[in-house]
């Protein structure tokens, strides 16, 4: 993971916890390129990938639980004998999902692009951590690292084409005829946008953007190199991979089940009876909490060495309702399921601050109760969220920090 990825992840987590902007301090060209792209997209959300303890250690000195009376608060925090049951296959679908297809694209795209790239340009098989979700559309926009003459450049897909067409149109980019269609390119501000438009109007166009980590570098693919790429026989494989009408293969569905089996071998150590995890069908970097009454989007974090105050007594469970500037209050065991963020810190080193974020099912253009955007493709019923008792059982489970780390590694695309 690069320094840029760590910065984005930290800002994302701090923003989720405190509902206030965390200022960016980096001013290099790559940040400028990212800022340009985000402005063009009008509104985007960063999907947190691989949010492990090793990554989140960079927020040391950024978060703390304020001093106070130790203890869990008054009331009965037991789960009771009837916590509900859910079968291993409940709310699961054998049909290919949007996330299944995106995992497949990420795994196969580097191999498809490699023989098409200009001489001296290489591409890494593993995507960069912290991929982008386009908020209005829910489109997943993975990013890959290109290496060129010792310089890192980054290729980011633009499935909807909204951002690319904005830039290309404003730049007055003219179509250049190629076999089977036309291309347009528009360089500027340390990045270059690319469009391939097939002659068959019913076939999908292809859009992506490349920017460099070194100021003043034009990038490895000019208009002539792009024209050679799209006219090469191997470009047909790239087009097939990026065609949204092509469903995920049966192998991708089997891979999803295999990942979930590994996830739940870990999650079972800390989740209350009647709960398990499954991969989110609408966003490939997320997962969902499956309970007796439905599913909820779910994210959890373990933030070590906290020093920034949260108005919550140590050793107590606190809660923040969804929405901007939500106030953190101490939670009480009322047995009511709810969306929002639960926070818990034991207040003793090296214990981290735990954060559990529970939301609704994904809807494009919506942060689903503070969790993450995605495609509106979930067919399972929406669950009621977590009760304070269930949240307390999770945050007090032995070994939770390691389980969070291990689960996030399994969810992250590789």
N, C-alpha and C positions, 0 to 999 in steps of 0.2 A: 504494500500500500504506500502511495506517495504522500508527501506532506500536504498536497492539495486535497487529497481524499480525506485525510485525517481532519483538516480544517473544516471541510464541509460537514463531516459527520458530527464533529463537536458542536458546530453552530446549530445543526438540526436538533440534537438532543437537548441542548440548553434552551432552545426555543420551545421545544415540547414541554419541558419541565416548568419553565417560568413564564411562558406566554408573553415574552417581550423580545424585541430584536436584539441579537447579539452582533455588534458591529464587526464587519470584516476589516482586517488590517493589512491584507496582502494586496499589492498594487502591481504585480508583474503582469506580463502580457497574457499569460494563460487565464488569470482572473479577469482581465479585460475582455477576453474572448468569451468566457463563460457569462459575464455580465451582459454582453451584447446578445448572446443567444437567449438568455433568460428574458431580456427586454423584448426580443422579437416574439417570444412565445407568449407574452402578455402575463402569463401566470403559470408557474410550474411548482411541483413539489419534488423534493429529493427523497427517494426511497432508500431507507437505511439498510445496507447490506453488510453482513458480517460484523455486526456491532458487538464485538467480543470485548472481554475485559482488557486484553492487550491493546486494543484500539482505544477504548474509552479511558485508558490510563492517561491520555493526553489532556483530559479535563481535570487533572489533579489541580486542586486549588480553585475549582470553579463551583463546587456545590457542597453545602453541608446541611445537616439537621441541627436546628438550633437547640440549645440546652433546655432542659425541662424535666418534669417528673418522669422517671422511668416507669414503664408498665404499659399494658395494653388498653388501659381505660376500663371503665366499669361495664358490667354486663357479661353475658355468657358467650364466649368466643368459640365454643365447641361447634362442630359441624352437625352434630346429631347423628342418629342412626340411619335416617332416611335421606341420604344425600343424592339419590337418583342414580340411575345406571344408563349407560349408553354402549351399544355394541361397537365392536371394532370397525364395522363398515357403515355405521350410521352416517347419513348425510353425505356419503361419498358417491361419486358418479364415475361410471366406467367410460363415459363419453370424453373425447379429447377436449381440453380446456384451452383458453387463451394462454394461460401461464405454461401449460405443457408445450405449446408451440413455441413460445419465446425461449424456453430452455433449449429446445431443439435448435432454434436459430443461433443462439449463442454458442452452442457446442459445434455447429457445423460451418458457420460463416467464415471463421479464420481460414479453414482449409479450402473453402471455395474461393476466397479472395487471393490467397497466397500466390497461385500461379499467374494471376492477372496483374499484380502490382509491378511497377517499374523496377528495373534492376537496382539493387542496393536498398530496397525498401522491404522490411520484414514486419510481420504482424504477430503479436502475442496471442496464444491460444486462450488465455484466461482474460475475461473482460475486466475493465477497471472496476473496483468496488464503488458502491454508491451511485448506481445508475439513476437516470432521471425518469420521472413520470410526468407526462404532459397533463396538467390539471384539467383543462377543458375536455380533453378527449379520453383520458385514461391510458393513452398509448405509452408503452414501454420503449425507452430510447437508450439501448445499451451503447456503451462506449468501449473502444478497443485502442490499445497503444500500438502505434507504428514507430519503427526505429529506422532512422535515415541519417547516414553520415554522423552517427553518434548523438543525434538529436531525437528526443521523444516528441512525436506528434500524436494527436488523438483524433480518431475517426468516430464520430457520433451519428447514429442513425436518426432519421426524422420520419417516422412512419406516416404521419398524417400529411407531411409536406407543408403545413401552415407556415412554419418558420422559414423554410427554404424559399417558398414562393414569394413571401414578403420581401426578402432580401433580393432575390433575382429580379423581381418586377421593378423594385425601386432602383436597382442598378441598371435597368434597361438592357439586361442580358438577352441577346438574340439567339434563337435556336440555330444549331448547326446540324445539318442532316447527317445521319449515320445509317448504316444498314439496319433496317427494322425500326427506325424511329429518329429521334433527334436528342441532342444534349444541350444543356446550358450550364455555364459556370459563372460565378461572381466572387472574385477575391476582394478582400478588404478587412481592415482592422485585425490583422493577424489570423484571419480565418478565410476559408474558401468554401462556398456552397456549391453543391452539385445536383443536377437533375437529369434523369434519363426518362424520356417520354416515348413509349412504344407507339408505333403507327396504329396498332390495334387500340382504339380508344377505350375498349372494355377492359384491357389489361392494365394492371396497376403501374403507376410511375414509381421511380426509385429516387429517394432524396437522402443526402447525407452531408455532413459538414466535417472539415478537417481544420484543426488549429494546432499551433506549435507552442512548445514550452519555452522557446527562445525568441526574444524580441527581434523583429526585423527579418525573421525567417519566413519565406514565402510558402514553404510546405513542399511535400514530395510529389504531388500529383497536379500538373498543370493541365490546361485544356486539351493539349495534344495527347498527353498520357491517358487522360480520362477517355478520350475518343478511342484509343487503342484498347483500353480495358473493355468497353461496352461492345466492341466489335469482335472480341476474342470468343471462340466457341464456349469456353468455360463460363462466360457471363450468364448463360442460360440457367446454370445452377444457382447463381446468386439471385436471379429474378424469381426462380421457383421458391427459394427460401424466404424471400421477402414479400411473397404474394400472400396477403391476408386471407384470401379465400381458401388457401390450402390448409386443411386441418392437421393437427399433430398426428404423428404415426402411432401405431399400437405400441411400439417400443418406448415412445415418450410417456405414454400412460403407465406402462409397467415401471418405468424409471420413477415416476411420481409415487407409486405405491411403495417402491423400495426405499425411497427417501423418507417417506412417512413412517415406515416401520423403524428406521434408525432414529428418527426424531422422537418417536414415542417410547422407544427403549430408554431414552434419557428423560423425557418429560414425565414419565410415570413415576419417577423418583420424587417429584415435587408437587405434582398436580393433585387436587383433592379427588376422592373416588367419584367416578361418573364423568370425568373430563379427560380429553385427549386433544392433540393438535392435528391439524391437517393443512396441507399447502393451499394457499389462497388461489382460487381459480382465476381471479381477475388481475393479479399482479404477481409476477414470478419471484419477487424477492420477499414476499410476505407469507404469513401463515395465519390460521384461524384457530380460535379456541372452540372446541366442540363440546357441548354440554347436553344434558338430558332433553333440553327444550329447543335446541337449535344451535346456530353458529354465530360467532362474533369475530370481527377482526381483532387482532391481539398483537401487542409488542411488549417486550420486557427488556429492561436494562439493569446492569449492575455498574454503578459509577463509583470508583474507588477514591479514597483520599479527598473527600469533599470538604470544601472550606467556604462555600457560598451558602448563606443561610436560607433555609426553608422554614416557614413559620409552623413548625410541627415538633412536639416534644419527642425526644429520643425514646426509642422503645415503643412508640405508639404508631398506630396506623393512621395515615391522613389521606384525604381525598380532595380532588379538584374536579369540579363538574366540567363538561365540555364547553368550549367557547372561549373567546378572547378574555383575558384578564380574569380568569376564573380564580376565585379565592380558595386557598388551601385551608381546609378545616379538619379537625380531628374526627375520625370515623368512629361510629359506634355500632355494635353488633345488632342491627335491626332486622337482618335476614332478607333485605330487599336487594334484588339484582339491579345494577345500574351501569351506565356507560361512564367513562371518564378515566381519570388517572389516580391510582393508589400509590402512595409513597410510604416507605418504611426505612428507617435507619436505626440500627442498634446503638450507634454512637460510640462504638469501641473499635479502635484500629485492630486489624485491617478490614473490618467489616465495611462493605460498600453501602451506598444508598440504593435501594431497590425501587424501581418504577415499573408499574404494571399499567398498560394503556389498553382499554377495552372500548370498542366502537361497533358501529353497525356494519352491514355488509357493504362492499364497495359500490360506489356510484360515481360515474365520470363527473369531474368538476367539483366533487365534494370530498372533504377530508374525513368523512365517515366517523364523526365523533372524535376527531383529533388523532386518528391513527394514520391512515394513508389513503391516497386515491387509487383508483383502479378501474377496470372495465366492469360494467354492471352485468356480470354473467353468473353470479351465485344463484343457484336454484334451491338451496336449502333454506328453511325458515330462519329468520333472525332470532337469535337467543336474547335473553333478558340482561345479559352482562354478568358481572360478578357481584356477589354479596360481600359485605365487609368480612364476614367469617371465612368465606372462601379465599378472599385476597390475603387475609392474615395467615391462613394455612399455607399459602404458597410462599410468602415472604419469610416465614419462619422455618421453612423446610431446610433441613441440613443439606449443605452442598449446593444451594440454589445458584450461587455465582458460577460455579463450574458448569452446571446444567445449561444456564443461559448461554455461556460461551460455546459449549458443544453443539447446542441446537442451532445457534446462529451460523456456525460454520457449515452445518448440513444444509441450511436453507439457502445460503449464498450460492450463486451460480459459479460453477467451476468447469 
